[in-house]
Amino acid sequence: MSKDKDKDKDKDKDKDKDKDKDKDKDKDKDKDKDKDKDKDKDKDKDKDKDKDLVSRIVKQLEADRKRAEAANQRFAEEEQIKKAQAPSIWQALGQWMEKLCEDCNAQARSNLLEFKAAESNKFDVVNHVPPHDTLQVVFDPRAYTITYQRKPSSGSWAKILDKKRDELIKGKANGTFYPKVKGKRLCYTLDDTTTTMTVEQMGKQLIKAALLL
């Protein structure tokens, strides 16, 4: 009888072991499920990151597009302002220079300065006092720039012994007025500086170049 009891106990132990094994298997399954859940969470996180990246890229591209459109629109508006106002500024500059020459000649009672406007986009200020140099002023209707250059009457500069005078010629004899739009108004700057000039200031700069004042 005792042997049968022992056998029964052993069977019970085996059953308990089997139960424990089943429990361990269930635990392993639960662990695998948890791992799968963690993997799914990681995937969701990666998806969210991808969405955030796409959103940032789209926002940046949209902002860039809007800036480019605004810049293009502003450029077109400025070109229209230049096209509409530059010719009248050029005309006013020519009139100012012509009157200045007339006033100088009237006061001197002599033909000292001669204003010549043979072309619509160019005029000359001829100095009849030796060395008889000419200031040539040209308007570019495409770039809307106004360029001036002092030229010798003989076609080439005479040899200059005075070093200071030579430096003055190099520094003042040539230059360019560049168009600059401020709001709805067209202005000009000298040699692409930031300071804007009136027609009178531009004219004074031209006579300085013509006479090296």
Backbone torsions as a table, in degrees:
resi	resn	phi	psi	omega
1	MET	NA	-42.6	-179.3
2	SER	-61.5	-35.2	178.7
3	LYS	-65.2	-41.3	179.1
4	ASP	-63.2	-38.9	178.1
5	LYS	-63.3	-42.0	179.6
6	ASP	-62.6	-39.4	179.0
7	LYS	-62.9	-42.2	179.0
8	ASP	-62.3	-40.1	178.5
9	LYS	-62.5	-42.4	179.9
10	ASP	-63.2	-39.6	177.8
11	LYS	-61.6	-42.9	179.5
12	ASP	-62.4	-40.3	177.7
13	LYS	-61.9	-42.0	179.4
14	ASP	-62.7	-40.2	178.5
15	LYS	-62.5	-42.9	179.0
16	ASP	-61.3	-41.3	178.6
17	LYS	-61.0	-43.1	179.3
18	ASP	-62.1	-40.0	178.5
19	LYS	-62.8	-43.5	179.2
20	ASP	-61.9	-39.9	178.4
21	LYS	-62.8	-42.3	178.3
22	ASP	-62.1	-39.6	178.5
23	LYS	-63.3	-42.8	179.0
24	ASP	-61.9	-40.0	178.3
25	LYS	-63.5	-41.7	178.9
26	ASP	-62.9	-39.8	178.1
27	LYS	-62.9	-43.8	179.2
28	ASP	-61.7	-39.6	178.2
29	LYS	-63.3	-42.4	178.7
30	ASP	-61.9	-40.7	178.0
31	LYS	-62.1	-43.0	178.7
32	ASP	-62.4	-39.6	178.3
33	LYS	-63.2	-42.6	178.7
34	ASP	-62.4	-40.9	178.2
35	LYS	-62.0	-42.5	178.7
36	ASP	-62.5	-39.2	178.1
37	LYS	-63.7	-43.1	178.9
38	ASP	-62.1	-40.0	177.9
39	LYS	-62.4	-42.9	178.1
40	ASP	-62.4	-39.5	178.0
41	LYS	-63.1	-42.9	179.2
42	ASP	-62.4	-40.3	178.0
43	LYS	-62.4	-42.4	178.6
44	ASP	-62.6	-39.8	177.7
45	LYS	-62.5	-43.5	178.7
46	ASP	-62.1	-40.0	178.3
47	LYS	-62.7	-42.1	178.8
48	ASP	-63.3	-40.5	177.4
49	LYS	-62.3	-42.8	178.6
50	ASP	-61.7	-41.7	179.1
51	LYS	-63.0	-42.4	178.8
52	ASP	-62.4	-41.8	180.0
53	LEU	-63.5	-45.1	178.9
54	VAL	-61.9	-42.0	179.7
55	SER	-62.1	-42.6	179.7
56	ARG	-64.7	-41.8	-180.0
57	ILE	-63.0	-46.1	-178.9
58	VAL	-62.5	-43.6	178.8
59	LYS	-61.2	-42.6	-179.9
60	GLN	-64.1	-44.1	-179.6
61	LEU	-64.8	-40.7	178.2
62	GLU	-64.3	-40.9	178.1
63	ALA	-64.5	-41.9	178.4
64	ASP	-62.9	-40.6	-179.6
65	ARG	-64.6	-42.7	179.4
66	LYS	-64.4	-41.0	178.0
67	ARG	-63.7	-41.9	179.8
68	ALA	-64.9	-41.7	178.5
69	GLU	-63.6	-41.8	179.3
70	ALA	-65.2	-40.3	179.2
71	ALA	-65.6	-42.5	178.5
72	ASN	-64.1	-40.4	178.9
73	GLN	-65.3	-43.0	179.1
74	ARG	-64.4	-40.5	178.6
75	PHE	-61.3	-44.3	179.7
76	ALA	-63.3	-41.3	179.0
77	GLU	-63.9	-42.4	-179.8
78	GLU	-65.4	-37.9	178.1
79	GLU	-63.6	-38.6	177.9
80	GLN	-65.6	-40.2	178.5
81	ILE	-64.5	-44.1	178.5
82	LYS	-62.0	-45.4	-178.9
83	LYS	-61.7	-37.7	-176.9
84	ALA	-79.0	-35.5	-170.2
85	GLN	-104.8	-25.6	-176.2
86	ALA	-60.4	-44.4	-179.9
87	PRO	-59.8	-37.7	-179.1
88	SER	-70.7	-33.9	176.6
89	ILE	-67.6	-41.6	177.5
90	TRP	-61.3	-43.4	179.2
91	GLN	-64.1	-42.6	179.9
92	ALA	-64.8	-36.5	178.4
93	LEU	-65.0	-43.1	177.7
94	GLY	-61.9	-41.8	179.5
95	GLN	-65.2	-39.7	179.8
96	TRP	-64.0	-43.5	-179.7
97	MET	-66.6	-39.4	-180.0
98	GLU	-63.4	-44.0	179.7
99	LYS	-65.5	-38.6	179.3
100	LEU	-61.4	-43.8	177.8
101	CYS	-61.1	-43.4	179.5
102	GLU	-62.9	-41.9	-179.5
103	ASP	-65.5	-40.9	178.7
104	CYS	-64.3	-43.8	-179.8
105	ASN	-65.8	-37.6	-179.4
106	ALA	-66.4	-42.5	-179.5
107	GLN	-69.7	-37.9	-179.3
108	ALA	-82.6	-13.8	-175.4
109	ARG	54.3	40.8	-179.6
110	SER	-158.4	153.8	-179.3
111	ASN	-85.1	78.7	-177.9
112	LEU	-82.7	-43.2	-178.7
113	LEU	-121.8	136.5	-179.7
114	GLU	-122.5	128.0	177.8
115	PHE	-95.8	123.6	179.1
116	LYS	-123.0	126.8	178.3
117	ALA	-130.6	75.4	-177.3
118	ALA	-75.9	-25.8	-179.0
119	GLU	-123.3	156.2	-177.1
120	SER	-68.8	-27.8	-177.2
121	ASN	-108.3	20.2	-179.3
122	LYS	-154.9	140.6	168.7
123	PHE	-142.7	156.7	179.7
124	ASP	-120.2	147.4	169.8
125	VAL	-116.9	109.8	-176.2
126	VAL	-96.2	127.7	177.2
127	ASN	-95.4	113.7	-177.7
128	HIS	-84.6	-0.5	174.8
129	VAL	-91.3	134.8	179.9
130	PRO	-50.0	137.6	14.0
131	PRO	-89.7	21.8	173.5
132	HIS	59.9	42.6	179.1
133	ASP	-80.4	159.3	-179.0
134	THR	-122.7	134.6	173.1
135	LEU	-97.2	120.1	-179.7
136	GLN	-103.1	128.3	-178.1
137	VAL	-121.8	127.3	-173.4
138	VAL	-128.5	134.7	176.1
139	PHE	-103.2	127.5	177.0
140	ASP	-97.3	108.7	-175.4
141	PRO	-72.2	-10.1	177.4
142	ARG	-92.3	-46.8	179.6
143	ALA	-90.0	-12.3	-179.1
144	TYR	63.1	24.2	176.9
145	THR	-92.2	157.2	175.7
146	ILE	-124.9	115.0	-175.9
147	THR	-112.1	138.6	177.1
148	TYR	-125.3	148.3	-178.8
149	GLN	-150.4	128.4	177.6
150	ARG	-86.3	128.1	-177.5
151	LYS	-123.1	142.5	177.9
152	PRO	-74.6	149.3	-178.4
153	SER	-65.2	-28.2	-177.0
154	SER	-85.9	-6.4	-179.3
155	GLY	97.0	-12.8	176.2
156	SER	-148.8	147.9	-177.8
157	TRP	-65.3	133.9	173.0
158	ALA	-68.6	155.0	179.6
159	LYS	-62.5	124.4	-177.0
160	ILE	-105.4	119.5	-179.0
161	LEU	-86.6	-26.7	-179.0
162	ASP	-80.3	109.0	-176.9
163	LYS	-61.6	-38.8	-179.6
164	LYS	-63.1	-41.9	178.9
165	ARG	-65.0	-38.1	177.9
166	ASP	-61.7	-42.5	178.9
167	GLU	-66.6	-37.2	177.9
168	LEU	-62.5	-42.7	-179.6
169	ILE	-62.8	-45.0	-179.3
170	LYS	-64.2	-36.0	-175.8
171	GLY	-85.4	-28.7	-172.6
172	LYS	-116.0	-14.4	-171.9
173	ALA	-75.8	-18.3	-177.7
174	ASN	-133.0	150.8	176.7
175	GLY	-179.7	172.1	-179.7
176	THR	-140.2	134.2	171.2
177	PHE	-94.0	126.6	-179.0
178	TYR	-106.9	141.3	179.5
179	PRO	-73.9	142.9	177.8
180	LYS	-143.9	122.7	-178.4
181	VAL	-90.1	127.3	175.8
182	LYS	-122.4	105.3	-174.8
183	GLY	68.4	-115.8	178.4
184	LYS	-109.4	12.0	-174.5
185	ARG	-117.4	140.6	178.1
186	LEU	-93.9	130.7	175.9
187	CYS	-124.4	175.3	176.2
188	TYR	-130.4	145.7	175.1
189	THR	-120.5	153.3	179.8
190	LEU	-90.5	124.6	178.0
191	ASP	51.5	41.2	173.3
192	ASP	62.6	30.1	174.7
193	THR	-82.5	-179.5	-177.0
194	THR	-92.3	-16.8	-177.2
195	THR	-80.0	122.8	179.8
196	THR	-84.0	154.3	-175.5
197	MET	-127.0	146.7	172.8
198	THR	-81.9	170.8	177.0
199	VAL	-59.5	-41.7	179.6
200	GLU	-62.3	-42.5	178.8
201	GLN	-65.3	-37.9	176.5
202	MET	-64.4	-41.9	178.8
203	GLY	-62.8	-40.9	178.3
204	LYS	-64.4	-36.0	176.9
205	GLN	-65.6	-37.2	178.9
206	LEU	-66.5	-42.4	-178.8
207	ILE	-70.1	-30.5	173.5
208	LYS	-61.8	-42.4	178.8
209	ALA	-67.5	-37.6	-177.6
210	ALA	-68.4	-36.5	-174.7
211	LEU	-112.2	0.9	-177.3
212	LEU	56.0	46.4	-179.9
213	LEU	-78.0	NA	NA
